[in-house]
Amino acid sequence: MSIRQRRLDKGWSQEELARHSGLSCRTIQRIESGQKAGLESLKSLAAVFETSVSALMQEQNQNKQTSSQDVENSLLNQIEKEAIDFAQSIIKGPGNGDKDCLTKLERNAISYAQSLLRKFDINK
């Protein structure tokens, strides 16, 4: 559970958490936006939320990993989509008036692979 979620569970605004913890409102904003909290800030927050500093540190590390994984997955999905679009454009062949970027041998290999896929009912 994030610091933000803990705060919301208590029904507190950032200002109220700042007042209870003795931290500045700006510090609370920075922590909730993903910046790493210092040890003294974590101690104050742990006391307010009646939990351990190590639990807050683990949550902070877990949130950071999740965020970087989301970025990585988004990038992978975009790369995969571009690769699929490119492969489909090659398989489809050139449009009217466009020059085929593949040799006759490569185009024949694609046609042969498509016919094999149809035989095994994989591409339907």
C-alpha positions as CSV (number, residue, x, y, z in Angstrom):
1,M,0.0,0.0,0.0
2,S,1.4,3.4,-0.9
3,I,1.8,6.4,1.3
4,R,-1.0,8.1,-0.7
5,Q,-3.3,5.1,-0.2
6,R,-2.6,5.0,3.5
7,R,-3.4,8.7,3.7
8,L,-6.6,8.3,1.8
9,D,-7.6,5.4,4.0
10,K,-7.4,7.7,7.0
11,G,-9.4,10.3,5.1
12,W,-6.6,12.9,5.4
13,S,-5.6,15.6,2.9
14,Q,-1.9,16.0,2.2
15,E,-1.9,19.0,4.5
16,E,-3.4,16.9,7.4
17,L,-0.7,14.2,6.9
18,A,2.0,16.9,6.9
19,R,0.6,18.3,10.2
20,H,0.4,14.8,11.8
21,S,3.8,13.7,10.7
22,G,5.7,17.0,11.1
23,L,6.8,17.0,7.5
24,S,6.2,19.7,5.0
25,C,3.3,19.5,2.6
26,R,5.8,19.7,-0.3
27,T,7.7,16.6,1.2
28,I,4.4,14.7,1.2
29,Q,3.7,15.7,-2.4
30,R,7.2,14.6,-3.5
31,I,6.9,11.2,-1.8
32,E,3.4,10.6,-3.2
33,S,4.7,11.5,-6.7
34,G,7.2,8.8,-6.5
35,Q,10.4,10.4,-5.2
36,K,12.2,8.4,-2.7
37,A,11.6,9.4,0.9
38,G,14.5,9.9,3.3
39,L,15.0,7.8,6.4
40,E,13.8,10.6,8.8
41,S,10.7,11.1,6.7
42,L,10.0,7.4,6.7
43,K,10.3,7.3,10.4
44,S,7.8,10.1,10.8
45,L,5.4,8.4,8.4
46,A,5.8,5.0,10.0
47,A,4.9,6.5,13.4
48,V,1.8,8.2,12.0
49,F,0.6,5.1,10.2
50,E,1.6,2.7,13.0
51,T,3.8,0.6,10.8
52,S,7.5,-0.1,10.5
53,V,10.0,1.8,8.5
54,S,11.0,-1.4,6.6
55,A,7.4,-1.9,5.5
56,L,7.3,1.6,4.1
57,M,10.6,1.1,2.4
58,Q,9.5,-2.2,0.8
59,E,6.3,-0.5,-0.4
60,Q,8.4,2.3,-1.9
61,N,10.7,-0.1,-3.7
62,Q,7.7,-2.2,-4.9
63,N,5.9,0.9,-6.3
64,K,9.1,2.0,-8.1
65,Q,9.5,-1.5,-9.7
66,T,5.9,-1.6,-10.8
67,S,6.2,1.8,-12.4
68,S,9.3,0.8,-14.3
69,Q,7.7,-2.4,-15.4
70,D,4.6,-0.5,-16.7
71,V,6.9,1.7,-18.8
72,E,8.8,-1.3,-20.1
73,N,5.6,-3.2,-20.9
74,S,4.2,-0.2,-22.7
75,L,7.4,0.1,-24.8
76,L,7.4,-3.6,-25.6
77,N,3.7,-3.5,-26.6
78,Q,4.5,-0.6,-29.0
79,I,7.5,-2.4,-30.5
80,E,5.5,-5.6,-30.9
81,K,2.7,-3.7,-32.6
82,E,5.1,-2.1,-35.0
83,A,6.7,-5.4,-35.8
84,I,3.4,-7.0,-36.4
85,D,2.3,-4.1,-38.7
86,F,5.6,-4.4,-40.6
87,A,5.2,-8.2,-41.0
88,Q,1.7,-7.8,-42.2
89,S,2.7,-5.2,-44.7
90,I,5.4,-7.6,-46.1
91,I,3.0,-10.5,-46.2
92,K,0.3,-8.4,-47.9
93,G,2.7,-7.3,-50.6
94,P,3.1,-4.0,-52.4
95,G,0.1,-1.8,-53.2
96,N,-0.7,-0.6,-56.6
97,G,2.2,1.2,-58.2
98,D,4.6,0.3,-55.3
99,K,7.8,-1.5,-55.8
100,D,8.0,-4.9,-54.0
101,C,10.8,-4.7,-51.4
102,L,11.2,-8.5,-51.5
103,T,12.8,-10.7,-54.1
104,K,10.8,-13.2,-56.0
105,L,12.4,-16.0,-53.9
106,E,11.4,-14.3,-50.7
107,R,7.8,-13.6,-51.9
108,N,7.6,-17.3,-53.0
109,A,8.8,-18.4,-49.5
110,I,6.1,-16.3,-47.8
111,S,3.4,-17.8,-50.1
112,Y,4.6,-21.3,-49.4
113,A,4.6,-20.6,-45.6
114,Q,1.1,-19.2,-45.9
115,S,-0.1,-22.4,-47.7
116,L,1.5,-24.6,-45.0
117,L,-0.2,-22.6,-42.3
118,R,-3.6,-23.0,-44.0
119,K,-3.0,-26.8,-44.2
120,F,-2.5,-27.0,-40.5
121,D,-5.4,-24.6,-39.8
122,I,-3.1,-22.3,-37.7
123,N,-3.7,-19.0,-39.4
124,K,-7.5,-19.2,-39.5
